[in-house]
Amino acid sequence: MARYIVRRLMTMLLSMLLISIIVFAVVEIAPGNVARNILGAFATPEQERSMENQLGLDRPAITRYFSWLFGSDWQVSRLIGMPVREIVISQGTQQNYRQWWAVDEDGSLVQWDVVDGQLIKLVRQENGSTLPVPDEAGWKVDEEGRTYFWGLDNLNHAALWFQGEGGAEYTYGYSGWTQSTDSPVDYVPLSRGLLRGDAGISLRYKRPVSEVIGRKMFNSAVLAGLAFLVSIPTAIVLGVIAGLNEGKPIDRIISMGGLVTAASPDFATGIFLIIILGLWLKVLPGATVFLSDTAIFDDPRMLVMPVLTASLVEIGYVLRITRASVVEVMNSAYVRTAILKGLSHRKVVLSHVLRNAMMAPITVIMLHINWLIGGLVVVESVFGYPGMGNFILNAALYKDIYSIEAGAMVLIVLAVSTQLVADIIYSYLNPRIRYT
């Protein structure tokens, strides 16, 4: 059993690596202009190139993939010849703001800037302020005779300055986007990499993706968990009842109801529930406005219709799979043999039918756990629910590349993990699987 699980874990890791390459490639070739989304529709080509340079989007794709996965701090340390460190501070209205600093020989944290052609070292003080110190000795000369310097700026980049060749830089501040001159000509965005929990900075929210996605993931988990608790037990019970009563009126009623709910689109089900429960019966609010990510806990009634909408589709689908599996097992030779041997109907069902009939539903249930988390885009969009599906949809529309990649990888990890759990349950229900 242990060898089987280890083998499945190795397969899971390899699958995740291959899928991460596919996800990165799909985001790369997807249409959309990241720089134009940030700067606005009237941005000039020069502004777009400057923004792409600051975001590191002009670097080779293979370099950006490894930086996204493993981080760029190790590369930056070699460029500037110093170790780098990330610290967390509060800045203005932003809490847990992350800053990267270089660690000087004396242990002080430093960044750099160029003012009127002069290289300035910014030494961080204990109170969070910086002490500017001239650092003309830091300039180096390359093979072409140009004077250059690699250092860290105050926007979490490794920056390349050429003396007398300052470029134009467009930065985002509290007053919007501003232009500054005498700026670096090349950048390497700093990150610790996805494998170390750093998915980058969201281009839409201007915050670390890991912070933004955490709350969205929790909200979707609440919605999916409630929908799972409502739909799966209901679907299994109804599917077993229908399968044990094949061809009878109760089977036809349950099967017809399952077909209707499974075939109904999520948006149609949601609108139908809004009309019935909200407008006609007025037992629930017809329109819900989620003013914050925590609004669902302030008024739990907001959860009722999203949960029902997500549950009805699941009930219909799992119900029909369960019914078909129970019917197949009931018509098998070993069940007929057990009946002919005189075993009671109750014992035949509990000892022989249920355990074998659950193989197919388990596959569907495990796959639909992933759907309940990431496939709730329609449900969350209909009700404006602040969850993972809505988050990924908005990120795709804005082409917030780091949010898209992180969201996709979270869903992939969930999908692969649930499949591993399904395999372990299979091996328990059917020990022969352990040795295949």
N, C-alpha and C positions, 0 to 999 in steps of 0.2 A: 504493500500500500504506500509506504514512504517513497519507494523508488518511482512509483506511478505519479505521485504528486510532484516530486522533484522534476521528473521529465516534463510534466505539464507546465511547471513554472518556467523551465528553460524555453519551452516553446512559446509561452506567453511573452517573455522578455524579447525574444527574437521578433515576434509578431509586432510588438510595440515599437521596436526600432525601425522596422520596415514601414510601418504605418506613419511614424513621425516624419520619415522622408517624404512620403506621399502627401501628408498634410502640408508640409512646408512647400512642396512643389506646387500644389493646387493653389495655395494662397499667393505664391509668386506669379502664377500665370493668370490669376483672376483679374478681370477688368477693373479699372478704377485707378485714380491718381491720388496717392496718399498726401503728397505735398499740396495739391490743389484743395483737397478736403480741409486741410489745416489752415491754409492761407486765405482761401476764398476763391470765388469764381474769377475774380479780376487779377489774380496774381500773374506777374510777368514770368517768362521763362527763366530769367536770372534768379528770381525769388524761389521758383520751384527747384532749380538746381541746388541753391544754397540750402533749402530745407532738406532735400534728399541727402545732401552731404552730411548735415548735422545728424540725421537719423541713421546714417550708415547704409542707406539703401543703394548707394552707388558702388559698394564693395562687391566682390564676386559672390555669387549665390552660395557656393560651397563654404566660403569663409563665414558668411552670415549664418548658415545652418549650424556650423560647429559652435559659433558664438552663442546662438540661441539655445543650443542643447547643453554645452559645457561651460558657457560664460566667456567673457572677454578679459577678465581681470588678469589672468595669467599672461595674455598677449600684451596688455598694456604695461604690465610690470617690466617686461623685456624692452618695450619701446622707450620708456622713460628712465629705465635703469634703477628703479626704486620699487619696493613693495607698495601695494595700494590697500586701503582699508575703507570699508563702508560703515558709516555711523548713522544713527537715527536721531533726529532732532525735531523740534517744533519750530515752524517758520510761518509767521503771519497767522492766517486762518487754517493752515495745513498742519495736521497732527501726524506724527510718525513720518516726517519728511526724511528721505534717505539721501545722504550725501557721500560722495567718494572723495577721499583725500589720499595724497601720496605721503608716505612715512619717510621723513628726512633722516639723515645719519644720526642726528641727536634725538630722534624719537618724536619730534614735533610733526604735526599734520600740516601739510602745505598744499596750496594750489598756485596757479600762475595766471597772469594777465599781461597784455602788452598795451602800454599807454604811450601814445606819441612816439612809437618806435622803440620804447624802452621796456625791457623785460622786467616784470615785477613779480616777486615771490610773495604770496599771501600766507602768512603764518597764523594758524588758528590759535586764539587765546582761550583761557579757561572759561571766560564768560561768553564764548561763542563768537566774539568779534574776530576780525583779522587784522594783522599788523603788516602793512606793505613794506617790503624790503627790496631795494634794487638788486637784480641778479644778472648783471651783464655778463658775468663769467659763465653763465649757463648756456650761452649760445655756442653752437657747434658749426663746423663747416663740412659740407658733403663733398662728394667726388667732383661735382660740377662747380665747386667754389662758392655755392650759395650758403649763406648763414641761416641756420634753422634751429628750432628747439621743439622737442616733444615734452608736453607736460599735461597736467590736469587743469581744465577750466572750472568755473563754478556752476556748470550745468551738467555735471556727470558725464563728461566726455574726456577722452584723451585727445588733445588738440595739437596740431602741427602749425607752428608759426614760421614764416620766412621773414627775415628782417628786411623791412622796406617793401614787402609784398603783401600787405594786409588785404584781406578780402572783405566782402559784405556779409554780415550775419543778421538773420532775422530770428529774434527770440520772443518767447511768450512771457508776459508779465501780468500784473494785476490790471494794468490799463490796456491790455491787448498785445498785439504783435508790434514790435519796434525794430528798427534797423540800426545797426552799429557798424562802424568801419574799423580798420586796423585790427581785423579779427583773424582767427585761424583760417587756413586754406584746406585743412583736412581734419576729419574727426573719426574717432572710434568710440561708439557708445559703450558705457561700462555696464556690465551685468554679471551676476554670479551664475546664470544659466538655469535652464528649466530643471535639470537634475538636482540642483541645490535650492530649489524653491523660488527662483527668481524668473518670472515669465516676462519681465520687461515692464515698461511704463505704458499704460493705456493712452493712446493718442487722443481718445475722446474724453476721458475723465481726468487726464493729467495726473493720475495716481498709479501706484504699482498695481499691476493686473491681479496679483495674488490677493490684495486687499479688497478689490472690487468684486472679484469672482467668488470670494468666500461667502459673502452675504447672499449673493444671487444663488449660489449652490445650496445654501441652507434653506432658502425659501422654496426652491424647487424640490428639495428633499422632503420638506414638510408637505407640500402639495402631493408629491408622488407617493409618499408614505401613507397619507390618508387615503388616497385613491387605491393604493395597493391593498390596504386593510379592508376597504369596502368591496372592491371588485373581485379579488382572487378567491376568498372564501365563498362569496356568493356564487361566482361562476363555477367553482368546483362542485359545490353542493347541487346546484341546478343541473350541471352536466352529468353528474352521477345519477341523479333522479331520472333524467331523460334517458340515459343509456340503459338503465335497469328496466325501464318501461318502454322499450323500443316499439314503435308502432301504435302505442296507446294515445288517447287524447291528450294526456298530460305531456307526453313527449312532443307531440305536434305543437302544442301551445308554447312550450319552453323553446323549442327549436325555432319557431317562427319569431318569437320575441328576440332571441339571440341573433337571428339573421338581420332583423330590422336595426338593432342597436349597432351591430358590427358594420353594417353597410352605410350607416348615417355618417356624413362628414362631421368632424369635430366642431367646425364653425356653425353648421346647421343645428347641431345638438345644443350648442351654447346659446344661440339666438332663440331657439325654441324654449329652453328653460327660462331665459330672461322674460320672454313673453308670458309664459304660463305662471311662473312663480313670482315674477317681479311686477308685471303689469296687470294681469288678471286677478290672481289670488292675493297679491301684495303681501306675501309672507316673508319675502326677502327684498333687499334693495335692488331695484331694477338696474341701476347704474352704480358701479363701484369705482371710486377714485383712490388709487394707492398713492398717497402724497409722500410716502417714505417707504423704505425697505422693511420697516418694522410695523407697517400699518395693519398687517394681517393679525397681529397679536392685540392690537387696540380694539378691533371689531372682528371677532372670529366669524361673524355671519358672512363676511366677504369671501370666506373659503368655501362656503357650501356649494354654490353653483360651479366654480371651477373644479371642485372635487367630483361632483356628480357628472359633469361633462367628460372628464378624463376617465371616470369609472365605467360609464355606460358602454363605451367602445371596447374596453377591456373585458367586461362581462360577456358581451356577445361573442368575442373572438375565442376567449379561453373556454367558454361554455361549450362551443361547438367542437373544439378540439378534444375536450374531456369526454363529451358524449360519444364521439367517434371512436375514441380509444377504449371506452368501457364496452361499447357494442362489439368491437373486434375481440376483446378479451373474453366476453361472455360467450362468443361463438367458437372459442378455441377448444381443442380436443381435451386438454387437461381439466378445463372447467366442466365439460360434459362428463368426464370420468369421475370427478369429485361428486357431481350430482348423482350419478348412477350408483356410487358407493354409499349413498344414503346420508351424506353430510347435509346439514341444515342450510337453507338459503342464506341465512345470516352469516354462518361460518364461511361459506363459499365466497361470499362477497368480501368479508373482512380479511380472510386469510389468503385468497388467491386473486380476486379480481382487482381490488383497489391498488395493491402494491405494484402489480404489473401494468395496470392501466395508467398509472401516474408518470410513466416514462415520457410519453409525448407531451403532456401538459407541463412537465418540469422544464423541458426545452423552451416552450413558448413563454412560460412565466419568467424564466431567467433572462431571455432576450428582451422581454417587455419591461423588465426593471430598468434597463438602459433607456428604452423608449420613454418611460415615464419621467425620467430625469431630463433627457435632452430633446425628446420628441414632442414636448409640450408647447412648441412654438405657437401653434394655432390657438390652443387653449389660453395661453398666457397673453397672446395678442388680442384675443376677443375681449378678455376681461381686464387687460392692462396690468396683468400680474407681474410683479418685479422678480422674475425668476431667471433661470439659466437659459431657457429657450429664447425668451425675449432679449436677453443680454447678447446672445450670439447673433440673433437676427439684426439687432441695431449695430453691432460691431461689423457685420458683413456689409450693411448698407453704407456705413461710414468708412469701410475698409480699415478698421482698426486692427492691423495685422497681428499685433501681439495678443490682443484679446481673442481674436479668432483662433489663433494657433493654440493658446492655452486652453480655451474652452473645448476645442476639438480633442485635445489630448486628455483632458479630464474625462470626457465622455468615452474615449477609447479605453482608458484605464478601467473605467466602470464596466464597459462591455466585456473586456477580456477577463476581469475579475469575476463577474457574475457567471461567465461561461466556465471558469475554473471551478466555482462552487457547484455548478450544474454537473460537471464531470465527476466531482467527488460524491455527489448524491447518487449519480448513476452507478458508481462503483459500489455503493452501499446497497442499492436496490438489486443490482445484477453483478455479483462478484466476478463473473467471467470477464467483465470489462477491464478489471485491474491487470490482467495478464495479456492483453492484446497489444 
